[in-house]
Amino acid sequence: MIRKLLAVSLLFVSCVVVNAQMKHEYVPDSLCQGFQKTTLDMGNDYNGQVVATLVRKMAPDTNTRKAVLYIHGFNDYFFQTEMADQYIRHGYNFYAVDLRKNGRSILPGQVKGDVRNLVEYYNEIEESLNIIRAEKNTFVVLYGHSMGGLVAALYAEDRIGKEKFDVVFLNSPFFAWNMSPILRATLLQVAAKEGESRPASTRKSPDVSLYGESLHKNFKGEWDYSLALKPLTAPDITYGWIHAVNDGIKRVQAGLHIAKPVLVMHSDRSINPKKWTDDLFNADAVLNVEDIHKYARTISTNVKIIGVTGGMHDLVLSRKPVRDQVYSQLFDYLKQYEPKK
């Protein structure tokens, strides 16, 4: 516990506040038309230089003071432009951060997604929020998907009393490993322990390629995104990553006390197919939604949980009638907390 508190303190005593006060120059984003991006210098870690990337698209109403910061999941990056446009249509300035060693932020020689402690991500979240506030946004939604939901929940817990956000939205957060209790108690714990002694060593990721096929337009899905940045077969993971995620999950499962209102949304059911089935369009093929629901109840005294019928793992990539319902419920929820005009 002391080691974790020291890690949090050291990471927050960084240059993020100084960097956020500097003027950030935005350039057109080559991956999403109509968006801008700016690079956030995160200094060095155990592998050398690290950066993050803040992407934005501003609402037409220049007087709006509402904003959202989106944090992507594992083997992912921001590409969900329809989602961004939904926020903009509802009067929000949209921001997304590609975390270090992910998406737009990966540098040559880096292992995709490699992290030794989820607290490392706090720096880019903090700097992004500083920028968002500096750009005159006074009401901010902190939004995380899957692993990004796990990170957002932990960050929200560790920023109690110092929040630079007003509401938390978690889309299918990664609150438990999707494996049998026996594997969780045995092989997983061995792998997590390996992360302490040889964190840079790698092993294969779980196979979720069928989920990828259900998303991408080159296969059976409807979405266009970079298969180099979000491949069907997830990249190898480090034992350090396993250790970091396992520690984060254990914190969530022990219970959190997030002070701000929290909305958790997930599919109403999970599947684990071994071959293609059209049911992949109608359920979560990555995580166990019963686990999400179970642990979501313990993260705040002000949490609302919604199971979405027919939802996929990333709810905003579900079939159109489903995602329309997701947006309707999301923005209805946010209305009760938005500043009155």
Phi, psi and omega in degrees: 000316180298318180299319180293319179295322177295320179298316179299314183297315181296322181288327179283333176277062181237191184267016186297322181292318178299312181299319183294333180281344175284154180285128178261126180270125178265146174232159177302139179275125184284345183266331182229110183298135179089358179254160175240160178218156173218144182270134178254120180281116181258014178076218181237150169235202184296346180246005181112208186297140174226144176226161169234167182229124177259123180252143180215158167214126188266147177293149178300326179284104183290351179271354182294145179236018178259143179210160175229142173246118182261134178241119185285175180262192179290146182051052189206171174196172180282122173216357188280074185292328177298319177300314179301317181293331175296316177298316181298320179298333179264018172086019180257142163281133186256133175227145174220143177246124168276112185296161178309139177065022177226147171051234181295346189261356183284134180254158180305136177087353180275146172277124183305128174076002185297126180209146181254340179206130183297341177299336178304325182289344182301327183299313181287329175294314180298315181293320178300316179294324176299317179295315180301316178294321179295335178270025168070026172268127185250347176234117189232132174261127174265117191235122179232140177247133174055243178298326174298330175291321175298312181297317180298320180296315179294318178298315180299321178296316185280355178250015181305128181089348180230026186294139171248025177220164186241334180217148176246131175237123182242119182258105181049059183293148182276083183259356179199148175290136180272078179207169183293154177304325180295314180293324178298323185276343185244276187299321180298316182293326175296314181296319179296322178294324178300330180296341177280323186265328179218070187296335184276347178292151186237161173213167182292146174281159171302146183277110175238031184295331177295324175298317177300320178296328180287347183258312193279141184292340177286350181241255182241002184264191183238003188253144179249119177207170183285118177283350172283323181271335178223076183288157177301313177268115184298148180293162175303147179252150176274156175294333174297322177296315179301315181298315182296313181293320180298319177298318180296317179297319179297323178297315180298314185291339175280347179106134176244177182222045183305130187275331182276159178300142183232131171248125176244127176235142179206167176295162179277351179201162179242156174223159179222066185285150177261346176216170186299138171212142178295349177295343177298339178280352191233012183204170177275117181258013183242311184240163177271113186291335177295324176293317179302311182297317182301310186275338175298330181292345187252010185261347181193155173276353179235067181237137173245132182242129181234122171270127187258117180295124178080012182283145172272180182301307171271103189303326183282358174254008177292173175302152191305314180301327181287312182292330174299321178291322177301312181295320179300313181291322180298308185285334171296319179296314184294331183304325184289346181248345181296148179296142179285139182283000000 
